[in-house]
Amino acid sequence: MPEGTQEVALRNSRHASVLAEYWVAVQKYLRTGDASLVEKFRGKRIKDASGVEVPLVTDLKQLNRLGSAGVLSFESLYGRAA
């Protein structure tokens, strides 16, 4: 996300489940350096509550930068519900 993090309200549990799996993958990568789970999300998108597709960040340099900046917190990903 070149523009930074953003809040995304989701409309259904399927997208919430994908986002939860993505979150686990990102956290594992940031803790261990193992990017195998992150790779599973390359090119994937989720739809927000208004139907707009939001890409999941899989660029490792970008994830490292965001992780180092402290912006990849639980609250930043799950800030609001639809």
C-alpha positions in Angstrom: 0.0 0.0 0.0 2.0 3.0 -1.1 -0.5 5.3 0.6 -0.1 3.5 3.9 -2.5 1.4 5.9 -6.2 1.8 5.7 -9.2 0.5 7.6 -11.3 -1.9 5.7 -14.9 -2.8 6.7 -15.9 -6.2 5.5 -19.3 -7.4 4.6 -19.1 -11.2 5.2 -17.4 -13.8 7.2 -15.6 -15.4 4.2 -13.6 -12.2 3.6 -13.0 -11.9 7.4 -11.6 -15.4 7.4 -9.3 -14.7 4.5 -8.1 -11.5 6.3 -7.5 -13.5 9.5 -5.4 -16.1 7.6 -3.5 -13.3 6.0 -2.9 -11.7 9.3 -1.4 -14.9 10.7 0.8 -15.3 7.7 2.1 -11.7 8.0 2.8 -12.0 11.7 4.6 -15.4 11.2 6.7 -13.7 8.5 7.6 -10.7 10.7 8.4 -13.0 13.7 10.4 -15.7 11.9 11.3 -14.5 8.4 9.3 -17.4 6.9 7.4 -16.0 3.9 5.9 -19.3 2.8 2.4 -18.4 4.1 2.5 -14.9 2.8 3.2 -16.2 -0.7 -0.1 -18.0 -0.7 -1.8 -14.5 -0.8 0.2 -13.1 -3.7 -2.3 -11.4 -6.1 -5.3 -12.0 -3.8 -7.8 -9.4 -2.9 -10.7 -9.0 -0.5 -13.9 -7.0 -1.1 -14.7 -4.3 1.4 -18.3 -3.6 2.6 -18.9 -1.4 -0.4 -17.7 -4.0 -2.9 -14.3 -2.4 -3.6 -11.5 -4.9 -4.1 -8.6 -4.3 -1.7 -5.2 -6.0 -2.6 -3.4 -7.9 0.2 0.2 -6.7 0.6 2.7 -9.5 -0.1 5.7 -7.4 -1.0 8.2 -8.5 1.7 10.1 -5.2 1.7 6.9 -3.3 2.2 5.8 -5.7 5.0 9.2 -5.2 6.7 8.8 -1.4 6.4 5.3 -1.4 7.8 6.2 -3.9 10.5 9.2 -1.8 11.6 7.0 1.3 11.7 4.6 -0.5 14.1 1.6 0.0 11.9 0.8 -3.7 11.5 -1.1 -4.1 14.7 -4.3 -6.1 15.3 -6.2 -2.8 15.7 -4.9 -1.5 12.4 -6.4 -4.5 10.5 -9.5 -5.0 12.6 -10.3 -1.4 13.5 -13.9 -1.3 12.6 -16.7 -3.7 11.7 -19.2 -3.1 9.0 
